Amino acid sequence: MAIRTKFTEVFGVEAPIAQGGMQWVGRAELVAAVANAGGLGFITALTQPTPADLAREIDKTRDLTDKPFGVNLTILPSINPPPYDEYRQVIVDSGVKIVETAGSNPAPHLPMFHDNGIKVLHKCTSVRHAVKAQSLGVDGISIDGFECAGHPGEDDVPGLVLIPAAARQIEIPMIASGGFGDARGLVAALALGADGINMGTRFMCTVESCIHQNVKEAIVAGDERGTELIFRPLRNTARVASNTVSREVVEILDRGGEFADVKDLVAGVRGRRVFDDGDLEAGIWTVGTVQGLIHDIPTCGELIARIVGEAEELIAGRLAGMVSAAPVSA
Ligand SMILES: Cc1cc2nc3c(=O)[nH]c(=O)nc-3n(C[C@H](O)[C@H](O)[C@H](O)COP(=O)(O)O)c2cc1C
């Protein structure tokens, strides 16, 4: 058996499961492991300090898999923006055929990607942005609900409503993101009208993810309440792990503080120390509410096989068993 959807067909993968871009986490070993397991992994372009490093990371991934994989290009407003055009050029020159765009309107990047035969999966957090991206001609949508790790947007609409609301207007392949970690989530996403799922936090907590073991164990130990929403008053909300640093950021901004007042607390170098050294209180680190559903640290192969296998059983067994041709007797 296998689960075939518009997403697996258009993006040429076996399983309807993507591993979205993750700053500091989306590297060759993880992406290749997801690809080898039949999913669609994305290297995170901006984790690589320079475009030349991205080219090397793509080569490294190719050495580890001959299956399709993609590159995530996250375009966020920034005082000193990275050289997006150069990263984009590296993606095109590398021959990678799938890109995940996120963070803002993908329009400026689409012509170059499409002219070079690259399919674009655009990740967004609202129905209106999904509809806009579809009208611009992207090849797929990844719709990220309020549950998600990272940037959930400002509308606070969870997947249970966001996914079917988007499905009503989206005709191209659409995967559901935010809060997915197991077969029940995949089956629910399919039932809600999506063609698959995207997972971040769940893939962080796998053998092949390069982050410190302490972080993976913290995710296993954590529950669904263990996150904070920082930058809410600045309307640039991010869901991150609840720790002394994130709680202090929330407090300062709630008291009327400005970005300058929390700049040092949220510095990327501090967050990076969490992933590299395993010091969970060193800084801000991204994680989603789905950590409440994560209880182990499997390989990506085990994880994807388990999710697909259990989803098939759930659909063909438990759910099919609930459908009765005969009327229920009084
Ligand atoms: C550690 C981490 C870093 C992330 N960094 C990015 C990023 O750089 N760009 C991006 O588009 N999404 C990023 N995300 C979001 C994921 O791609 C994905 O949309 C999200 O994790 C889905 O929610 P989930 O964690 O509940 O599965 C990140 C997520 C995590 C956990």
The ligand as a Gaussian input file, in Angstrom:
#p B3LYP/6-31G(d) Opt

LIG

0 1
 C       14.063000      24.976000      14.785000
 C       13.126000      25.474000      13.720000
 C       13.583000      26.433000      12.836000
 C       12.732000      26.890000      11.807000
 N       13.236000      27.779000      10.889000
 C       12.487000      28.065000       9.789000
 C       13.054000      28.843000       8.726000
 O       14.204000      29.275000       8.768000
 N       12.259000      29.088000       7.654000
 C       10.991000      28.604000       7.558000
 O       10.337000      28.821000       6.536000
 N       10.424000      27.902000       8.560000
 C       11.146000      27.597000       9.654000
 N       10.603000      26.811000      10.645000
 C        9.196000      26.347000      10.504000
 C        9.112000      24.945000       9.899000
 O        9.562000      24.884000       8.572000
 C        7.647000      24.449000       9.901000
 O        6.850000      25.327000       9.130000
 C        7.091000      24.357000      11.300000
 O        8.048000      23.792000      12.161000
 C        5.825000      23.514000      11.305000
 O        5.357000      23.381000      12.602000
 P        5.686000      22.115000      13.552000
 O        6.998000      22.439000      14.185000
 O        4.549000      22.072000      14.479000
 O        5.801000      20.895000      12.676000
 C       11.409000      26.382000      11.701000
 C       10.954000      25.437000      12.632000
 C       11.792000      24.978000      13.626000
 C       11.290000      23.940000      14.583000

